[in-house]
Amino acid sequence: MLTISVLLVPLLLYSPASSSPLVKDEGVCARTFCGAGRECVSTNRGEPVCRCLQHCDESEHWVCGSNNKSYRNHCELHRDACNTQTKVHVEHRGRCVDELTKTNVSPIVCFLSDRDWLREKVIQWIQSEMESDLLVLKASLSSNVLQMYFQTYDNGDSQLDSKEFLHFLSHNETALNLTHLSNRFVSRASEYV
């Protein structure tokens, strides 16, 4: 048994370099075992050789490979592993779930004067909100009002990023009169073009 396996290992790895046609021959391949994704064929000299499968059946039993690639069935997974000469195993049944790609977040940069202008507008808006009867009952200090809005728009990481701040601005655009801000940015941008 050991001598047969010693003889079969080179046959599994051997692929003839000659242009001899490879043909499926049940008689020659009866005692030859080829791994998953491979099939036994015989050379024109009648020798069994393992090669990657040429085709798989078209049944749809989707599997997710360890390479995070979806395959129509197990056969396609093993055929691809053979063709690419990589080790791939089934992670789970069904298609792979695409992982959320992390986007590189770069800060939105603005001029110091624009930042100061926006800060002043937010402070003015908070002060005007404090004058309304509803917020006076809820919060007596501007810091409490600011904290209330921060907690409303923060995603829980205790940092108000640009997307969260823009969400805040979009809900309070009328109070901040952002049309003036957008006109300032457009005029600034045209100076550099």
C-alpha positions in Angstrom: 0.0 0.0 0.0 2.9 2.3 0.8 4.5 1.7 -2.5 1.3 2.5 -4.4 1.0 5.8 -2.6 4.6 6.6 -3.3 4.0 6.0 -6.9 0.8 7.9 -7.0 2.1 11.1 -5.4 4.4 11.9 -8.4 1.5 11.1 -10.7 -0.8 13.6 -8.9 1.8 16.3 -9.3 3.0 15.4 -12.8 1.7 17.1 -15.8 3.3 16.1 -19.0 5.1 18.8 -21.0 4.5 17.0 -24.3 1.7 17.9 -26.5 0.2 14.5 -26.3 -3.6 14.5 -26.0 -5.0 13.6 -22.6 -8.1 11.3 -22.8 -10.4 10.0 -20.1 -9.8 6.3 -19.9 -11.8 4.4 -17.2 -9.5 1.4 -17.4 -6.2 3.3 -16.9 -7.7 5.5 -14.2 -9.5 2.8 -12.2 -6.8 2.7 -9.6 -5.7 6.3 -9.7 -7.1 8.7 -7.1 -7.0 12.4 -7.9 -7.7 15.1 -5.3 -10.8 17.3 -5.3 -11.0 19.5 -8.3 -8.9 17.1 -10.4 -9.7 14.3 -12.8 -7.7 11.3 -14.1 -6.9 11.2 -17.8 -4.5 9.0 -19.7 -1.7 10.0 -21.9 -1.2 8.6 -25.4 1.2 6.1 -23.7 -1.6 4.9 -21.5 -0.3 6.5 -18.3 -2.7 7.9 -15.8 -2.3 11.7 -15.1 -4.3 14.0 -12.8 -5.3 17.4 -14.2 -7.6 20.2 -13.1 -11.2 19.6 -14.0 -12.2 21.2 -17.3 -15.9 21.6 -16.3 -18.1 21.3 -13.3 -21.9 20.7 -13.3 -24.0 23.8 -13.2 -26.0 23.0 -10.1 -26.3 26.0 -7.8 -25.3 25.1 -4.2 -23.4 28.3 -3.4 -20.4 28.1 -1.0 -18.1 30.7 0.4 -14.4 29.9 0.1 -11.6 30.7 2.6 -10.4 33.2 0.0 -13.7 35.2 0.5 -14.9 34.3 -3.0 -18.3 32.8 -3.7 -18.5 29.7 -5.8 -21.6 28.2 -7.5 -20.8 24.8 -5.9 -18.1 22.7 -4.2 -16.7 21.5 -7.6 -16.1 25.1 -8.8 -14.3 25.9 -5.5 -11.9 22.9 -5.8 -11.5 23.5 -9.6 -10.4 27.1 -8.9 -8.1 25.9 -6.2 -6.5 23.5 -8.6 -6.2 26.0 -11.4 -4.7 28.7 -9.2 -2.6 26.2 -7.2 -3.8 27.5 -3.9 -5.4 25.9 -0.9 -9.0 26.9 -0.6 -11.6 25.3 1.7 -15.3 25.9 2.3 -15.9 28.5 5.0 -19.7 28.2 4.9 -22.7 27.4 2.7 -24.1 30.3 0.8 -22.5 33.3 -0.9 -19.8 35.2 0.9 -20.8 38.2 2.8 -18.9 41.2 1.6 -17.0 42.8 4.4 -17.6 46.5 4.8 -14.7 48.3 3.2 -13.1 50.8 5.5 -12.8 54.1 3.8 -9.8 56.2 4.5 -11.3 59.2 6.4 -9.4 62.4 5.9 -10.4 65.5 7.7 -12.2 68.2 5.8 -10.0 71.3 5.9 -11.2 74.8 6.0 -9.7 78.2 6.4 -9.3 79.6 9.9 -11.6 82.5 9.1 -14.3 80.1 7.8 -14.0 78.0 10.9 -14.3 81.1 13.2 -17.3 82.3 11.2 -19.1 79.0 11.4 -18.3 78.8 15.2 -19.8 82.2 15.7 -23.0 81.2 13.7 -23.4 78.1 15.8 -23.0 80.1 19.0 -25.6 82.7 17.8 -28.0 79.9 16.9 -27.6 78.2 20.3 -28.2 81.6 22.0 -31.3 82.1 19.9 -32.5 78.6 20.8 -32.1 79.4 24.5 -34.4 82.3 24.1 -37.2 80.1 23.0 -39.5 79.0 25.8 -39.1 75.3 25.1 -35.4 75.1 25.6 -35.3 77.5 28.5 -37.3 74.9 30.4 -34.9 72.1 29.5 -31.6 73.8 29.9 -30.6 77.0 31.5 -27.0 77.2 30.3 -25.6 77.4 26.8 -23.2 74.5 27.7 -26.2 72.3 28.6 -27.8 73.2 25.2 -24.6 72.4 23.4 -24.2 69.1 25.3 -27.8 68.2 24.4 -27.2 68.8 20.7 -23.8 67.0 20.8 -25.4 63.9 22.3 -28.2 64.0 19.7 -25.9 64.0 16.7 -22.9 62.1 18.1 -22.7 58.4 17.1 -21.5 57.4 20.5 -17.8 57.8 20.0 -17.6 61.1 21.9 -16.3 62.8 18.8 -18.3 64.9 16.5 -16.8 64.2 13.0 -17.5 66.2 9.9 -20.4 63.9 8.8 -22.2 64.3 12.1 -21.6 68.0 12.1 -23.0 68.3 8.6 -26.1 66.3 9.8 -26.5 68.8 12.6 -26.2 71.7 10.1 -28.7 70.1 7.6 -31.3 69.9 10.4 -30.7 73.5 11.5 -29.9 75.2 8.2 -32.5 77.9 8.4 -31.2 79.1 11.8 -27.6 79.2 10.6 -28.3 80.8 7.2 -25.9 78.6 5.4 -26.5 80.2 2.0 -24.0 82.9 3.1 -21.5 80.2 4.0 -21.8 78.3 0.7 -21.4 81.6 -1.2 -18.2 82.3 0.7 -16.7 78.9 -0.1 -17.6 79.2 -3.8 -16.0 82.7 -4.1 -12.9 81.4 -2.2 -12.6 78.4 -4.5 -12.9 80.6 -7.6 -9.9 82.6 -6.4 -7.7 79.5 -6.6 -8.8 78.2 -10.0 
